[in-house]
Amino acid sequence: MSLLPRDKGIERASLLVRYSMPYLPRAALACLATLLSACCLNVLMADIPPLPPQQALARLAVAHRGSIHDGKPDNSLGAFQQSISAGVTFLEVDVRLAPDGELFLFHDGSLQRSNYSEPGSLRGRKVQDLSASERASVLLDDSERIPSLSQALDGIRPYPGVSLQLDFKGESDENVFPALDLLRSRKQLHQAVLQIRSLERVPRILSAAPDARLLVRVTSMEQLREAVTYPIEFVELERWASPEAITVAHDARVKVLANLSATCLDTPSRWSYFRSRGIDTIMTDYADKAIR
């Protein structure tokens, strides 16, 4: 059974975005591209038959930005606690490295009206340029502040079954390996899954920490086949899927993740649809509902 090549779906999405540019605000273009590429994934998976009933998968769900989006800011300690209280055991968080060496959690590259509250004097500043005292002064809402990775790890320590999925912004050895060192020093390596985009980095990480838990993002069958030669836990098929890819991952005892967050596919009917076709793990904005 064949599927459309991934690059055809991306090409179509790119063309639609390009021809929409004269009519859309620049800020909407990235959102449109994400939606279109995600919908292409839905089209590509339409030809994948459902799994037999005896192969039903566990309802693993990852909370996008650590949140179930019920009033708490993304990547905040309050959001993490809210997610854990709702029964969610995987929290995806966005990790950045400050000039002072501290690893902190924030998704966007700069402070904007849409992602924080006070102080107004810092609006427009790049988050990675903020000093420790400036980061400490940032209010995400009335009470939540930008947390450090250490604070997030403190928050999940009482819950041995809860893990952070670390999405390294501007992924490089300069932030991946300090995070690895921090996890080992705190004896919490088992409570983190390192999300890795570069296959070249995987053997280096495993050489330094053979028991590290890894999620590898791949864009082709060639990358997938290489990724599953390593002892990884998850693989994310970035906006593509095929029966062969799912089979290759499962044969290697690797779970397959699909990121449906912030797309038109992040609905209960689509979660069931993807799971029935072999997707073990869903990243969603509504992880509390996706685990039921």
N, C-alpha and C positions, 0 to 999 in steps of 0.2 A: 504494500500500500504506500503510495507516494504522497508527499505533501508539497505545497509550493515552497521554493527555497526561501529562507529567512530574508535574504537581501531584497527579494521582490516586494515583500511586505513593507520593509523599511523604505524602499524606493518610492512606493506608492504614497506612504505617509509623507515623505519629504516633498514629493511633487505637490500634494495637496496643501502642505504648509506654504510652499513657495508661491503657489498661485493665490493663496489667501492673504499674503502679506500686505497688498495694497489696501485691504479692507479690514484688517485686524490690528488692534494695538500691539506693539512689540511685546508687552508683558504677557499676552495671551498665547504667543506662538509656541513657547516651550510646553505649555499645558496641552495645546492642541497636538503637538508631536507625540507626547506621551500617550494621550488618549488613542490616537490613531494607531500607533505601534502596538499598544495593548490589544486593541480590537483586531489587529492583524493576527495576533496570537490566537484569538478566539476562532478566527476563520481557519487558520492552519490546523487547529486541533479538531475541527469538525469531522475530519475523516478518521479520527482515532476511535476505534470501537470501545465501549465501556468494558471494564474488567469484569470477569465472572464474579458472582456474589461472594464466593469464598475468598476472594482476594481484596475484600474491602479494606481500606486503609484507615489508620488512626487519624483522628481529626486534629492534626498538629496545626497550630495557628501562631503566627508571629505578630505582635503588636507593633505596627508601623510607628516609628519614633517613640516607642515605649508607651503609646497612648491608646485608649479605647475611645478617645474623642468625645468625652462627656464633661467638658467644662474646664479641664486642666490643660495647661500649655504643653506642647510637644517637648520631649526631652527634659521633662521636669521630674523632680522627686515625687511630687504629688501625683503626677500621671502614672509613674511606676507603681506607687502604692495602690492607686485605684485599679490598675490592671491586675496586679497580683491578687487583690481582694476579690476581683471578679473571676478568679480561677485561671488567669493567663500565666503560662510558665515561660514563654519566650518573649523577650522585649528587645526590639531592634533600636539601637541608639546611634547617634551620629557623633563621632569622636574627632576632635581637633586638638592640635598641639600648639600651646601658647609659647611666645618668645621666652617666657620664664621657665619653660620645661613642663608646665602642668598640662595634663590631658583633661580637656573639658568637653561638655556635650552641648552642641548647638548645630542645627542643620544648615541654615543659610550663611552665606559668606559675609553678610553685613547686617547691621541693626537697622530695621525698617519699621514703619508704623504698624505693619501687619504682624510682626513677630516679637515685639516686646512693648512694655508700657512706659517705663521711666529709667533714667532721666533723659529728657528730650535733647539735652546738649550732646548726647552721644549718637544721635540719629545720623545714619549714613556712614558711620565708622565701620571698618572691617573688624570682625570679631577677633581675628587672630592678631590684630595690632593693639588690642586692649591690654592694659597692665592688669596685674592681679587685683589691685584695688578698684579699677574701673569695672572689671568683670563682676566683682563682688557687689558693686552698686547697681547693677542692672536688674530691674524687676521685670519678669516675664508677664506677671499680672499683679494683683494686689499683694501677693505674698511670696510667690515662687521666684527663685533666682537661678542664674545659670549654675548648674551643678558641675562639680568635677567628676571624673570617672571614679575616683576614690570614694566620693560620697555615694555614687550610685551603687558601687560594690558594697559599701556599708549597708545600704538599704536592702540589698537582696541576701546578705549573709544569713539572716535568720530563716531563709527559705531555701533549703538545699536543692530542691527540685526546680528552682527558677534560674534561668540563664539570660545573660545579655548577649545579643548578637551585635558585634561591634562593626559598624560601617565607618571605615576610616576615610575622612574627607581629605582629598589631596594625598591619596595613599602613597606612602613612601616608607623606606626603612626607618626614617626619623620618627614616625609615629607608631608604626606597627610594632617595632621591637621594644620601645619604651613601654607600650601597653603590655606586651608579653612579660617584660621584667616586673611590671607592677603586679600583674596577676600571680606570678610565681612567688613574689615576695609576700603577698597576702595569702598565699595558699588557696587561691580561688580560680585556678586555671580551669577547673571543672565547671565553673559557673559562667564561662564565656565561650562564645563561638566567634572566631575571627573571620570576618568576611574579606576574601582576597580576590582581587581582579587579575593580578599578574601571576601566571603559572610559574614564572621564574622564581618567585618569592616562596613558593610552597616548600621545596626541599630545604631552603635555608631555615625556614621556620621550624620544620620538623627535625632538622639537625640540632637546633637550639633547644627545642621542647618537643620531644617525640610524642608526648601525650596531649599536645595542643589539639583543640577541637576546631576544625576548619570548615568553612563554607566557601566554595570556589565558584565564581561567576564565569560562565563560558558562553561564547558566541557562535560556536561551530561544533560539528561532530568531531573534528580533529582535536580541538581543545578538550572536549568532553572525554574522549578516549585517553588522552594523556592525563587528565585530572584524576580519573578513577584508578590510575595505577598507584596513586598515593593513598594512604589511609585517612581519607577525608570523611566527614560525616554527612555533609550536604553538598549539592550542586544546584546552582541557579541557572536555568536556561533563560538567557536574557532576551525576552520577547520573541522566543521561538520554541517550538516543540515538535517532536515526531515520535511515532511508536518506537523506532529504533533507538532514539536517544533515551527514552524512558526505560526501555529494556536493558540497555547498556549500563545505565546507572543502577538499576535494581539488581542486575546480575552481580555487580560489584558491592552490593549491600550499601549503596549510597542513596540517601533520600533526595527526592527532587522537589525543589521549591519554586513556586511561581509568585512573583510580586504583583498583586492586583490592586494594591493601595492607590488611592487617588486616580482611579480609572473608572470607566463605565462598567467594568467587569466585577467591581467589588460589591457583589450582592449575594445573598444566600443561594439563589438558584445557580449562579456561576460557580460558587465554591463547590457545590455538589457536582456540577458538570465536570470541573477540572479534576476533582478527586476521583470520580468514577473512571477517569482516563489515566490514572496513575500518578497524579501529582500528590505527593505525600503532605506537603507543607504549604500553607497559604500565608503570604504576608498581606495584612489587611488593616484598614482603619477601624475595624469593628471586631477585634480578636475575641472579645468576650462572647459575641454571638456566634462566631465561627467555630468555637470549641463545643458548642452544644449539639 
